[in-house]
Amino acid sequence: MEVMQPATAASAPPPLLSLLANAADRLDGFPEEAENVARDILLSVPGQQHALALLASARKARGDWAGARSILEAMAAERSNLAAVHYELGALLAEAGDVQAAIPALSRVVELEPQHPAAWRLLGDAFADAGNMDAAAKAYIRYIAGAVAELKMLEMAAAFGPEQFELAEQLLQEFLKTYPTDVAAAHALGKLCIQYLPDHAEKIFAQVVELAPDFTPALDDYLNLLQNVSKWEEELQVIERTLQRYPNAPEYRFRKARVLSLIGDHAGSLGIYESLVQELPDNPGYWSSYGHELRTVGRREDCIAAMRKSIALDPGHGQGWWGLAALKTYRFSAAEIDAMREQLQRPDLANEPRFCLHYALGEALEHERKFEESFGSYSRANALRRVGLSHDAERHSEIVRRIKAQYSRAFYKRHAGRGCQSQAPIFILGLPRSGTTLVEQILSCHSAIEGLGELPCFPTVANRFDAIETVDGFDISDADLKSSGELYLERCKAYRKLGRPFFTDKSPGNFHFLGQICAMLPMAKIIDVRRHPLACCFSNFKQFFPLGQPQTYDLSDVGRYYRDYVDLMAHFDAVLPGRIHRVIYEDLVADPEAQIRALLAYCGVPFEDACLRFHQTDRTVRTISSEQVRQPIYSDANGQWRHYEAWLEPLKIALGPVLDAYPAAPDGFER
């Protein structure tokens, strides 16, 4: 999965405020151009206050005061409830000395927006010029109060940290009551809400983009938010609308290619990437992203060529180096290892390419059996990757404790036989690098099962549960259980292409929602894939995950996370005996046919020989294991961690009793 490349300033559509600023700079010499820009903006954002001011200023710069007045009067008549129009008209009339006409225009502004300080100031001036000193004094008082309040609001909102989120949000909301069309303030509010109220932030960004489609900071934040919450279909819709305005904008075509890949349209994705590298052949980011997509569809040699091209264009392009390492079957030459070391000596190398290079170098040195140096490179990569990320291991353990308390025997007894009765979903649970991709690859070779990969559907469905507290503890209505299960199936329809009766969902975070899965989809199959704790956790530690998985960048954190996982699975084994089928990776490697037969029997489908030949399928695979699952089962990776055992003590301590009990759960976990 590729990391998004930043759009270049030269290729991005000009932001709204930049358009206005550039046009304002040309007022003196080219007022006609400024006027045209203002008119274009007002067609897309009716009543945008800065564009109105620019339009009036352009007319005045041309000496056409009457024309400026007629434009604003026509707009004020057409949009009588838009304060910004009346303000610009009042300001123009006041500047022209027609205070008798300015007063009603400015009075309309403060009627619509009573806290508008600039309007109160101009109204006070107009009353004073007209000789009405009492009215002027009252207007000035309102101006001073409003101006001070506005200044304090914005100053405080900008200075507040996360702990004052609610107050900062309130201040920005108050400001927007005064200036409801201020897209910059709305954008600031949306950014503020991203972490704590993502659904609210999404609505705010949608409104800002509708008001000002050329305001690219808000548009990009909106797209990034949709990307981060895996709302790929919604993200694609916004991108499509943007491309209608800017059909050749490479950064939005790039975004579209990425989303198409996520929703399974690999032909469409490859088509866009191919056009991008043809049109902009000197962009290393486009080449490496193209390479990742080639890897997804199994075009290994083409992938290698694309990655090498990105490195040839920029020897410090970490994504290219990591893209080669991510193949897992690629072997770096001595010259390539020297080249990586040389790039890491550059003082100007940014954080992301630096940690990508360290991950790639660690992989290369591992194959050279230089394990101490390799571990050092992995460790430096993780330290750099953790910058800006956060993972609270204790908080995660508390989440697991809360899930266990909520989804108890009593809960399932109350809701026995409820929920959506579909047998179609097969959930494959397990930590990254545990073998979940291999298990899905095996199942997807069955004629009745479609492998859909890591779907984004369940978290958004689970979050809509209307949970209540009862005397027996946590509860959910039966109606919510059934409708939520049906909603999940409905959202999965967009990804199901083959019409098979069963489908897999192997999103790694779904184990946090196992309580809801078992309740809302009581007939769904659940497969828990488990790999030796040291093998699995160290494989996570040495892997770069472009999105998510912050627990993997520290040995203690990933050990605690594995322990929490085992604890939670043991709870559901005790609460719902026999509901979960467990696949032990080492057993699958040692005796594939017996394990595959048992797996298919659990899924309720007959054995098919094709499942033994899973490596021969041409199915697309997006995960890091894409090349490995295109080979027959092999055991080489099982003991790789032993070469690094001298440095794994923090991991062993974090795993605690889970390490010695594997593959069983330690005593005391079943509660």
C-alpha positions as CSV (number, residue, x, y, z in Angstrom):
1,M,0.0,0.0,0.0
2,E,1.6,3.2,-1.1
3,V,2.2,6.4,0.9
4,M,0.5,9.4,-0.6
5,Q,2.9,11.8,-2.4
6,P,2.5,15.5,-1.8
7,A,1.1,17.5,-4.7
8,T,3.4,20.0,-6.2
9,A,2.5,23.6,-6.0
10,A,2.9,23.9,-9.7
11,S,0.3,21.3,-10.5
12,A,-2.3,22.0,-7.8
13,P,-5.4,24.0,-8.6
14,P,-4.9,27.5,-7.2
15,P,-6.5,27.9,-3.8
16,L,-9.4,30.4,-3.5
17,L,-7.5,32.8,-1.2
18,S,-4.4,32.7,-3.5
19,L,-6.6,33.6,-6.5
20,L,-8.1,36.5,-4.6
21,A,-4.7,37.7,-3.4
22,N,-3.1,37.5,-6.9
23,A,-6.1,39.3,-8.4
24,A,-5.9,42.1,-5.7
25,D,-2.2,42.6,-6.6
26,R,-3.2,43.4,-10.1
27,L,-5.9,46.0,-9.2
28,D,-3.7,49.0,-9.9
29,G,-2.6,48.0,-13.4
30,F,-5.1,45.5,-14.5
31,P,-8.5,46.1,-12.8
32,E,-10.4,44.3,-15.6
33,E,-8.5,41.0,-14.8
34,A,-9.3,41.4,-11.1
35,E,-12.9,41.9,-11.9
36,N,-13.1,38.8,-14.0
37,V,-11.5,36.7,-11.3
38,A,-14.0,38.1,-8.8
39,R,-16.9,37.3,-11.0
40,D,-15.7,33.7,-11.6
41,I,-15.3,33.1,-7.9
42,L,-18.8,34.5,-7.2
43,L,-20.3,32.1,-9.7
44,S,-18.9,29.2,-7.6
45,V,-19.2,30.8,-4.2
46,P,-22.1,33.3,-4.2
47,G,-21.7,36.0,-1.7
48,Q,-18.1,35.3,-0.9
49,Q,-17.2,38.4,1.0
50,H,-13.6,38.8,-0.3
51,A,-14.7,38.3,-3.9
52,L,-17.4,40.9,-3.4
53,A,-14.9,43.4,-2.1
54,L,-12.5,42.6,-5.0
55,L,-15.3,43.2,-7.5
56,A,-16.3,46.5,-6.0
57,S,-12.6,47.6,-5.8
58,A,-12.0,46.6,-9.4
59,R,-14.9,48.8,-10.6
60,K,-13.7,51.7,-8.4
61,A,-10.2,51.2,-9.8
62,R,-11.6,51.7,-13.2
63,G,-13.3,54.9,-12.0
64,D,-16.7,53.3,-12.4
65,W,-18.2,54.0,-9.0
66,A,-21.7,53.9,-10.4
67,G,-21.0,50.5,-11.9
68,A,-19.7,49.1,-8.6
69,R,-22.8,50.4,-6.9
70,S,-25.2,48.9,-9.4
71,I,-23.6,45.5,-9.2
72,L,-23.8,45.5,-5.4
73,E,-27.3,46.8,-5.3
74,A,-28.4,44.1,-7.7
75,M,-26.7,41.4,-5.6
76,A,-28.2,42.9,-2.4
77,A,-31.7,42.7,-4.0
78,E,-31.1,39.1,-5.2
79,R,-29.5,37.9,-1.9
80,S,-31.3,40.0,0.7
81,N,-30.3,37.7,3.6
82,L,-26.6,37.6,2.8
83,A,-24.9,40.1,5.1
84,A,-21.6,40.2,3.2
85,V,-23.4,41.7,0.1
86,H,-25.0,44.4,2.2
87,Y,-21.7,45.1,4.0
88,E,-19.8,45.7,0.7
89,L,-22.7,47.9,-0.6
90,G,-22.7,49.9,2.7
91,A,-18.9,50.3,2.6
92,L,-19.0,51.6,-1.0
93,L,-21.8,54.1,-0.3
94,A,-20.0,55.3,2.9
95,E,-16.8,55.8,1.0
96,A,-18.6,57.7,-1.8
97,G,-20.1,60.0,0.9
98,D,-23.7,58.9,0.4
99,V,-24.3,58.3,4.1
100,Q,-28.1,58.4,3.8
101,A,-28.0,55.4,1.5
102,A,-25.1,53.7,3.5
103,I,-27.1,53.7,6.8
104,P,-29.9,51.4,5.7
105,A,-27.4,49.0,4.0
106,L,-25.2,48.8,7.1
107,S,-28.2,48.5,9.3
108,R,-29.3,45.5,7.3
109,V,-25.9,43.9,8.0
110,V,-26.2,44.2,11.8
111,E,-29.8,43.0,11.6
112,L,-28.6,39.8,9.9
113,E,-25.3,39.5,11.9
114,P,-25.6,41.5,15.2
115,Q,-22.0,40.8,16.2
116,H,-20.5,42.1,12.9
117,P,-17.9,44.6,14.4
118,A,-16.7,46.1,11.1
119,A,-20.3,46.9,10.1
120,W,-21.0,48.6,13.5
121,R,-17.9,50.7,13.0
122,L,-18.9,51.9,9.5
123,L,-22.5,52.5,10.7
124,G,-21.1,54.6,13.6
125,D,-19.2,56.7,11.1
126,A,-22.2,57.1,8.9
127,F,-24.4,58.2,11.8
128,A,-21.8,60.6,12.9
129,D,-21.5,62.1,9.4
130,A,-25.3,62.4,9.3
131,G,-25.2,64.3,12.6
132,N,-26.9,61.5,14.7
133,M,-24.4,61.4,17.5
134,D,-26.5,59.3,19.9
135,A,-26.9,56.5,17.2
136,A,-23.2,56.8,16.4
137,A,-22.2,56.3,20.0
138,K,-24.3,53.2,20.4
139,A,-22.9,51.8,17.1
140,Y,-19.3,52.5,18.3
141,I,-19.9,50.7,21.6
142,R,-21.2,47.6,19.7
143,Y,-18.2,47.8,17.4
144,I,-15.7,47.9,20.3
145,A,-17.3,45.1,22.1
146,G,-17.5,42.9,18.9
147,A,-14.0,43.7,17.8
148,V,-12.5,42.8,21.1
149,A,-14.5,39.7,21.4
150,E,-13.6,38.6,17.9
151,L,-9.9,39.2,18.5
152,K,-10.0,37.3,21.7
153,M,-11.9,34.4,20.2
154,L,-9.5,33.8,17.4
155,E,-6.5,34.3,19.5
156,M,-7.7,31.9,22.2
157,A,-8.9,29.3,19.6
158,A,-5.5,29.3,17.9
159,A,-3.7,28.9,21.2
160,F,-5.7,26.1,22.8
161,G,-4.4,22.6,22.9
162,P,-6.3,19.3,22.7
163,E,-7.3,19.5,26.4
164,Q,-9.3,22.7,25.6
165,F,-10.9,21.2,22.5
166,E,-14.5,21.9,23.6
167,L,-13.8,25.6,24.4
168,A,-11.9,26.1,21.1
169,E,-14.7,24.6,19.2
170,Q,-17.2,26.8,20.9
171,L,-15.2,29.9,20.1
172,L,-14.9,29.1,16.4
173,Q,-18.6,28.3,16.3
174,E,-19.4,31.7,17.7
175,F,-17.1,33.3,15.2
176,L,-18.9,31.5,12.4
177,K,-22.2,32.8,13.7
178,T,-20.9,36.2,12.9
179,Y,-19.2,35.3,9.6
180,P,-21.0,32.1,8.4
181,T,-19.4,32.2,4.9
182,D,-15.8,32.5,6.2
183,V,-14.4,29.4,4.7
184,A,-11.0,29.9,6.5
185,A,-12.7,29.8,9.9
186,A,-14.9,26.8,8.9
187,H,-11.8,25.0,7.7
188,A,-10.1,25.7,11.0
189,L,-13.1,24.3,12.9
190,G,-13.0,21.2,10.7
191,K,-9.3,20.6,11.4
192,L,-10.0,21.1,15.1
193,C,-12.6,18.3,15.0
194,I,-10.6,15.8,13.0
195,Q,-9.2,13.9,16.0
196,Y,-12.2,14.2,18.4
197,L,-15.3,14.5,16.2
198,P,-14.3,13.0,12.8
199,D,-17.9,12.7,11.7
200,H,-18.5,16.4,12.5
201,A,-15.3,17.3,10.7
202,E,-16.4,15.4,7.7
203,K,-19.7,17.4,7.5
204,I,-17.8,20.7,8.0
205,F,-15.3,20.0,5.2
206,A,-18.1,18.9,2.9
207,Q,-19.8,22.3,3.5
208,V,-16.6,24.2,3.0
209,V,-15.8,22.4,-0.3
210,E,-19.4,23.0,-1.5
211,L,-19.0,26.7,-0.7
212,A,-15.5,27.1,-2.1
213,P,-14.6,24.2,-4.3
214,D,-11.3,25.9,-5.2
215,F,-10.2,26.2,-1.6
216,T,-7.7,23.3,-1.8
217,P,-6.5,23.3,1.8
218,A,-10.0,22.3,2.9
219,L,-10.5,19.9,-0.1
220,D,-7.2,18.1,0.7
221,D,-8.0,17.8,4.4
222,Y,-11.4,16.5,3.5
223,L,-10.0,13.8,1.2
224,N,-7.3,12.9,3.8
225,L,-10.0,12.5,6.4
226,L,-12.1,10.2,4.2
227,Q,-8.9,8.3,3.4
228,N,-8.0,7.8,7.0
229,V,-11.5,6.6,8.0
230,S,-11.5,4.3,5.0
231,K,-14.6,5.9,3.3
232,W,-13.2,5.1,-0.1
233,E,-16.4,5.3,-2.0
234,E,-17.1,8.8,-0.6
235,E,-13.5,9.8,-1.3
236,L,-13.9,8.7,-4.9
237,Q,-17.0,10.8,-5.3
238,V,-15.3,14.0,-4.1
239,I,-12.3,13.3,-6.3
240,E,-14.6,12.8,-9.3
241,R,-16.2,16.1,-8.7
242,T,-12.8,17.8,-8.4
243,L,-11.7,16.2,-11.6
244,Q,-14.7,17.6,-13.4
245,R,-13.3,21.1,-12.6
246,Y,-9.7,20.1,-13.1
247,P,-9.6,17.1,-15.4
248,N,-5.8,17.1,-15.9
249,A,-4.8,17.8,-12.3
250,P,-2.2,15.1,-11.7
251,E,-2.5,15.0,-7.9
252,Y,-6.2,14.3,-8.0
253,R,-5.7,11.7,-10.7
254,F,-3.1,10.2,-8.4
255,R,-5.6,10.1,-5.6
256,K,-8.1,8.5,-7.8
257,A,-5.7,5.7,-8.8
258,R,-5.0,5.0,-5.2
259,V,-8.8,4.7,-4.3
260,L,-9.6,2.6,-7.3
261,S,-6.9,0.2,-6.2
262,L,-8.5,0.0,-2.7
263,I,-11.9,-0.8,-4.0
264,G,-10.6,-3.5,-6.3
265,D,-10.5,-1.7,-9.7
266,H,-6.9,-2.5,-10.4
267,A,-7.3,-2.1,-14.2
268,G,-8.6,1.5,-13.7
269,S,-5.8,2.2,-11.2
270,L,-3.1,0.9,-13.4
271,G,-4.4,2.9,-16.3
272,I,-4.2,6.2,-14.4
273,Y,-0.7,5.4,-13.1
274,E,0.5,4.5,-16.6
275,S,-0.8,7.8,-17.9
276,L,0.9,9.7,-15.1
277,V,4.3,8.2,-15.6
278,Q,4.0,8.8,-19.3
279,E,3.0,12.5,-18.9
280,L,5.3,13.2,-15.9
281,P,8.2,10.7,-16.3
282,D,10.4,12.7,-14.0
283,N,8.2,12.2,-10.9
284,P,9.7,9.4,-8.7
285,G,6.6,9.3,-6.5
286,Y,4.4,8.4,-9.4
287,W,6.8,5.6,-10.5
288,S,7.0,4.0,-7.0
289,S,3.2,4.2,-6.6
290,Y,2.9,2.6,-10.0
291,G,5.3,-0.1,-8.8
292,H,3.2,-0.9,-5.7
293,E,0.1,-1.4,-7.9
294,L,2.1,-3.6,-10.3
295,R,3.1,-5.7,-7.2
296,T,-0.5,-5.9,-6.2
297,V,-1.5,-7.5,-9.5
298,G,1.5,-9.9,-9.6
299,R,3.6,-8.2,-12.2
300,R,6.8,-8.6,-10.3
301,E,9.4,-7.7,-13.0
302,D,7.5,-4.6,-14.0
303,C,7.2,-3.7,-10.4
304,I,11.0,-3.9,-10.0
305,A,11.6,-1.9,-13.1
306,A,9.2,0.9,-11.9
307,M,10.9,1.0,-8.4
308,R,14.3,1.2,-10.0
309,K,13.1,4.0,-12.2
310,S,12.0,6.0,-9.2
311,I,15.4,5.4,-7.6
312,A,17.2,6.4,-10.7
313,L,15.3,9.7,-10.7
314,D,16.0,10.3,-7.0
315,P,18.5,8.1,-5.3
316,G,17.1,9.2,-1.9
317,H,13.5,8.2,-2.8
318,G,12.8,5.9,0.1
319,Q,9.5,4.7,-1.3
320,G,11.4,3.1,-4.2
321,W,13.9,1.3,-2.0
322,W,11.2,0.1,0.4
323,G,9.1,-1.0,-2.6
324,L,11.8,-3.4,-3.6
325,A,12.2,-4.6,0.0
326,A,8.5,-5.1,0.3
327,L,8.6,-7.7,-2.4
328,K,10.3,-9.9,0.2
329,T,11.7,-12.1,-2.6
330,Y,14.0,-9.3,-4.0
331,R,17.7,-9.5,-3.2
332,F,19.7,-6.3,-3.1
333,S,23.1,-6.3,-4.7
334,A,26.2,-5.1,-2.9
335,A,26.1,-1.9,-5.0
336,E,22.5,-1.2,-4.0
337,I,23.4,-1.7,-0.3
338,D,26.2,0.8,-0.6
339,A,23.9,3.2,-2.4
340,M,21.4,3.0,0.5
341,R,24.1,3.6,3.0
342,E,25.4,6.6,1.0
343,Q,21.9,8.2,0.9
344,L,21.5,7.7,4.7
345,Q,24.6,9.9,5.1
346,R,22.8,12.9,3.6
347,P,22.0,15.5,6.2
348,D,19.2,16.9,4.0
349,L,17.2,13.6,3.8
350,A,13.7,14.0,5.2
351,N,12.2,11.8,7.8
352,E,10.0,9.6,5.6
353,P,12.6,8.6,3.0
354,R,15.1,8.1,5.8
355,F,13.0,5.6,7.6
356,C,12.0,3.9,4.4
357,L,15.7,3.5,3.5
358,H,16.4,2.1,7.0
359,Y,13.7,-0.5,6.6
360,A,15.0,-1.5,3.2
361,L,18.6,-1.6,4.4
362,G,17.6,-3.7,7.4
363,E,15.9,-6.2,5.0
364,A,19.0,-6.3,2.7
365,L,21.4,-6.8,5.6
366,E,19.2,-9.6,7.0
367,H,19.7,-11.5,3.7
368,E,23.4,-10.8,4.0
369,R,23.3,-12.4,7.5
370,K,24.6,-9.2,9.1
371,F,22.0,-9.5,11.8
372,E,23.4,-7.0,14.4
373,E,23.7,-4.2,11.8
374,S,20.3,-5.2,10.4
375,F,18.6,-4.9,13.8
376,G,20.2,-1.5,14.2
377,S,18.8,-0.4,10.9
378,Y,15.3,-1.7,11.8
379,S,15.5,0.0,15.2
380,R,16.4,3.4,13.7
381,A,13.6,3.0,11.1
382,N,11.1,2.4,13.9
383,A,12.3,5.3,16.0
384,L,11.9,7.6,13.0
385,R,8.6,6.1,12.0
386,R,7.2,6.7,15.6
387,V,7.7,10.5,15.2
388,G,4.2,12.0,15.2
389,L,2.5,8.7,16.0
390,S,1.1,7.7,19.3
391,H,0.1,4.3,20.8
392,D,-0.9,4.0,24.5
393,A,-0.4,0.3,25.4
394,E,-2.2,0.7,28.7
395,R,-5.2,2.3,27.1
396,H,-5.4,-0.5,24.6
397,S,-5.3,-3.1,27.4
398,E,-8.1,-1.1,29.1
399,I,-10.2,-1.2,25.8
400,V,-9.8,-5.0,25.8
401,R,-10.9,-5.2,29.4
402,R,-13.9,-3.2,28.6
403,I,-14.8,-5.3,25.6
404,K,-14.6,-8.4,27.8
405,A,-16.9,-6.9,30.4
406,Q,-19.4,-5.7,27.9
407,Y,-19.7,-8.8,25.8
408,S,-20.3,-11.4,28.5
409,R,-22.2,-14.7,28.7
410,A,-25.2,-12.9,29.9
411,F,-25.1,-10.5,26.9
412,Y,-25.2,-13.4,24.4
413,K,-27.8,-15.3,26.4
414,R,-30.1,-12.3,26.1
415,H,-29.6,-12.0,22.4
416,A,-29.3,-15.6,21.4
417,G,-30.6,-16.2,17.9
418,R,-31.0,-12.5,17.1
419,G,-29.1,-10.3,14.6
420,C,-28.8,-10.8,10.9
421,Q,-28.8,-14.5,10.0
422,S,-26.7,-14.3,6.8
423,Q,-24.0,-17.0,6.5
424,A,-22.1,-15.1,3.8
425,P,-19.3,-13.4,5.8
426,I,-16.1,-15.1,6.8
427,F,-14.0,-12.9,9.1
428,I,-10.3,-13.7,9.2
429,L,-8.8,-12.2,12.4
430,G,-5.2,-12.1,13.4
431,L,-2.4,-9.6,13.9
432,P,-0.5,-8.4,10.9
433,R,2.2,-10.9,9.6
434,S,0.4,-13.8,11.3
435,G,-0.7,-15.6,8.2
436,T,-4.1,-14.0,7.5
437,T,-3.2,-13.2,3.9
438,L,-2.2,-16.8,3.3
439,V,-5.4,-18.2,4.8
440,E,-7.5,-15.8,2.7
441,Q,-5.6,-16.8,-0.4
442,I,-6.4,-20.4,0.3
443,L,-10.1,-19.7,0.9
444,S,-10.4,-17.5,-2.2
445,C,-9.3,-20.4,-4.4
446,H,-12.6,-22.1,-3.4
447,S,-15.3,-21.8,-6.0
448,A,-17.8,-20.7,-3.3
449,I,-15.7,-18.1,-1.6
450,E,-14.6,-14.6,-2.7
451,G,-11.6,-13.0,-1.0
452,L,-12.2,-9.3,-0.5
453,G,-9.1,-8.4,1.5
454,E,-9.1,-5.7,4.2
455,L,-12.6,-4.2,3.9
456,P,-13.3,-0.8,5.5
457,C,-17.0,-1.6,6.2
458,F,-17.3,-3.0,9.7
459,P,-15.9,-0.2,11.9
460,T,-18.3,2.4,10.6
461,V,-21.2,0.0,11.1
462,A,-20.1,-1.0,14.6
463,N,-19.9,2.7,15.7
464,R,-23.6,3.3,15.0
465,F,-24.7,0.9,17.7
466,D,-27.1,2.5,20.2
467,A,-25.6,1.0,23.4
468,I,-27.5,1.4,26.7
469,E,-26.7,0.6,30.3
470,T,-29.0,-1.8,32.1
471,V,-29.1,-3.4,35.5
472,D,-27.3,-6.4,33.8
473,G,-24.7,-4.1,32.3
474,F,-24.1,-3.1,28.7
475,D,-26.8,-3.9,26.1
476,I,-27.9,-3.3,22.5
477,S,-31.4,-3.5,21.1
478,D,-32.2,-6.5,18.9
479,A,-33.4,-4.1,16.2
480,D,-30.0,-2.5,16.1
481,L,-28.3,-5.9,15.9
482,K,-30.3,-7.0,12.9
483,S,-30.2,-3.7,11.1
484,S,-26.5,-3.3,11.7
485,G,-25.7,-6.7,10.3
486,E,-27.8,-5.9,7.2
487,L,-26.1,-2.6,6.8
488,Y,-22.7,-4.3,6.9
489,L,-23.8,-6.7,4.1
490,E,-25.1,-3.8,2.1
491,R,-21.8,-1.9,2.3
492,C,-19.9,-5.0,1.3
493,K,-21.9,-5.3,-1.9
494,A,-19.7,-2.7,-3.6
495,Y,-16.7,-5.0,-3.2
496,R,-18.3,-8.3,-4.2
497,K,-17.6,-8.9,-7.9
498,L,-17.9,-12.6,-8.4
499,G,-21.3,-13.5,-7.1
500,R,-20.1,-16.3,-4.9
501,P,-22.2,-17.2,-1.8
502,F,-19.4,-16.5,0.7
503,F,-16.8,-13.7,1.1
504,T,-13.9,-13.0,3.4
505,D,-13.1,-9.8,5.3
506,K,-9.6,-9.8,6.8
507,S,-9.3,-6.2,8.1
508,P,-6.8,-6.5,11.0
509,G,-8.6,-4.2,13.3
510,N,-11.8,-6.2,13.3
511,F,-10.8,-8.2,16.4
512,H,-11.7,-5.1,18.4
513,F,-15.3,-5.6,17.1
514,L,-15.6,-9.3,17.6
515,G,-18.3,-8.7,20.3
516,Q,-20.5,-6.9,17.7
517,I,-19.6,-9.4,15.0
518,C,-20.8,-12.3,17.1
519,A,-24.0,-10.5,18.0
520,M,-25.0,-8.9,14.8
521,L,-24.0,-11.7,12.5
522,P,-24.4,-14.9,14.6
523,M,-24.1,-17.2,11.6
524,A,-20.8,-15.6,10.3
525,K,-17.7,-17.7,10.4
526,I,-14.7,-16.4,12.4
527,I,-11.2,-17.6,11.8
528,D,-8.4,-16.7,14.2
529,V,-4.9,-17.0,12.6
530,R,-2.1,-17.3,15.2
531,R,1.6,-17.3,14.6
532,H,4.4,-17.8,17.2
533,P,4.6,-14.6,19.3
534,L,8.3,-13.9,18.6
535,A,8.0,-14.6,14.9
536,C,4.9,-12.6,14.5
537,C,5.9,-9.6,16.6
538,F,9.4,-9.3,15.3
539,S,8.0,-9.5,11.7
540,N,5.8,-6.6,12.6
541,F,8.7,-4.7,14.1
542,K,10.8,-4.9,10.9
543,Q,7.9,-3.9,8.6
544,F,6.9,-0.5,7.5
545,F,3.1,-0.1,7.5
546,P,2.2,3.0,5.5
547,L,-1.2,3.3,7.2
548,G,-2.0,2.5,10.8
549,Q,-0.4,-0.1,13.1
550,P,1.3,2.4,15.5
551,Q,1.8,-0.4,18.0
552,T,4.4,-2.2,15.7
553,Y,7.2,0.4,16.1
554,D,8.2,-0.6,19.6
555,L,9.0,-4.1,20.8
556,S,7.3,-3.6,24.1
557,D,4.2,-2.2,22.5
558,V,3.8,-4.9,19.9
559,G,4.3,-7.5,22.6
560,R,1.6,-6.0,24.8
561,Y,-0.7,-5.8,21.7
562,Y,-0.2,-9.5,20.9
563,R,-0.9,-10.4,24.6
564,D,-4.1,-8.3,24.5
565,Y,-5.2,-10.1,21.4
566,V,-4.7,-13.6,22.9
567,D,-6.5,-12.4,26.0
568,L,-9.5,-11.2,24.0
569,M,-9.7,-14.4,21.9
570,A,-9.5,-16.5,25.0
571,H,-12.5,-14.6,26.4
572,F,-14.6,-15.3,23.4
573,D,-13.5,-19.0,23.3
574,A,-14.9,-19.2,26.9
575,V,-18.1,-17.1,26.3
576,L,-19.0,-18.7,22.9
577,P,-17.4,-22.1,22.8
578,G,-16.7,-23.5,19.4
579,R,-17.6,-20.2,17.6
580,I,-14.1,-19.4,16.5
581,H,-11.9,-21.7,14.4
582,R,-8.2,-21.3,15.1
583,V,-5.4,-21.8,12.5
584,I,-2.0,-22.1,13.9
585,Y,0.4,-20.9,11.2
586,E,3.2,-23.5,12.1
587,D,0.6,-26.3,11.8
588,L,-0.5,-25.0,8.5
589,V,3.0,-25.0,7.2
590,A,3.8,-28.5,8.6
591,D,0.6,-30.2,7.2
592,P,-1.2,-28.0,4.7
593,E,-3.7,-30.5,3.5
594,A,-5.0,-31.5,6.9
595,Q,-5.3,-28.0,8.0
596,I,-7.0,-26.8,4.8
597,R,-9.5,-29.6,5.0
598,A,-10.4,-28.6,8.6
599,L,-10.6,-25.0,7.6
600,L,-13.0,-25.7,4.7
601,A,-15.1,-28.0,6.8
602,Y,-15.5,-25.2,9.4
603,C,-16.6,-22.8,6.6
604,G,-19.2,-25.4,5.5
605,V,-17.9,-25.9,2.0
606,P,-16.5,-29.1,0.4
607,F,-12.8,-29.7,-0.1
608,E,-11.4,-28.5,-3.4
609,D,-7.9,-29.3,-4.7
610,A,-7.6,-25.8,-6.0
611,C,-7.2,-24.6,-2.4
612,L,-3.9,-26.6,-2.2
613,R,-2.7,-24.8,-5.3
614,F,-3.4,-21.3,-3.8
615,H,-0.1,-20.0,-5.1
616,Q,-1.2,-20.5,-8.7
617,T,-4.1,-18.1,-8.6
618,D,-3.8,-14.7,-10.4
619,R,-5.9,-13.0,-7.7
620,T,-4.7,-9.5,-6.7
621,V,-3.3,-9.1,-3.2
622,R,-2.7,-5.7,-1.7
623,T,-0.9,-6.7,1.6
624,I,2.8,-7.0,2.2
625,S,2.6,-10.7,1.8
626,S,1.5,-10.5,-1.8
627,E,4.7,-12.1,-3.2
628,Q,4.9,-14.8,-0.5
629,V,1.4,-16.1,-1.1
630,R,2.2,-16.6,-4.7
631,Q,4.6,-19.3,-3.7
632,P,4.0,-22.7,-2.3
633,I,4.0,-22.9,1.5
634,Y,7.5,-22.8,3.0
635,S,8.8,-22.7,6.5
636,D,11.9,-20.5,6.0
637,A,10.4,-17.5,7.8
638,N,9.3,-19.4,10.9
639,G,12.7,-19.2,12.6
640,Q,14.1,-15.9,11.3
641,W,13.5,-14.2,14.6
642,R,16.1,-16.5,16.3
643,H,18.9,-14.6,14.5
644,Y,17.8,-11.5,16.5
645,E,17.0,-13.2,19.8
646,A,19.8,-11.4,21.6
647,W,17.9,-8.1,21.1
648,L,14.4,-9.3,21.8
649,E,14.3,-9.2,25.6
650,P,11.8,-6.2,25.8
651,L,9.5,-8.2,23.5
652,K,9.7,-11.3,25.7
653,I,9.0,-9.3,28.8
654,A,5.9,-7.7,27.2
655,L,4.6,-11.0,26.0
656,G,4.8,-12.5,29.5
657,P,3.0,-15.8,29.9
658,V,1.7,-15.8,26.4
659,L,5.1,-16.8,25.1
660,D,5.5,-19.9,27.2
661,A,1.8,-21.0,26.7
662,Y,1.8,-20.7,22.9
663,P,-0.2,-21.9,21.0
664,A,-2.6,-22.2,23.9
665,A,-3.7,-19.2,26.0
666,P,-2.2,-18.8,29.5
667,D,-4.1,-19.9,32.5
668,G,-6.3,-17.1,33.8
669,F,-7.0,-15.6,30.4
670,E,-10.4,-17.4,30.0
671,R,-12.7,-15.1,31.8
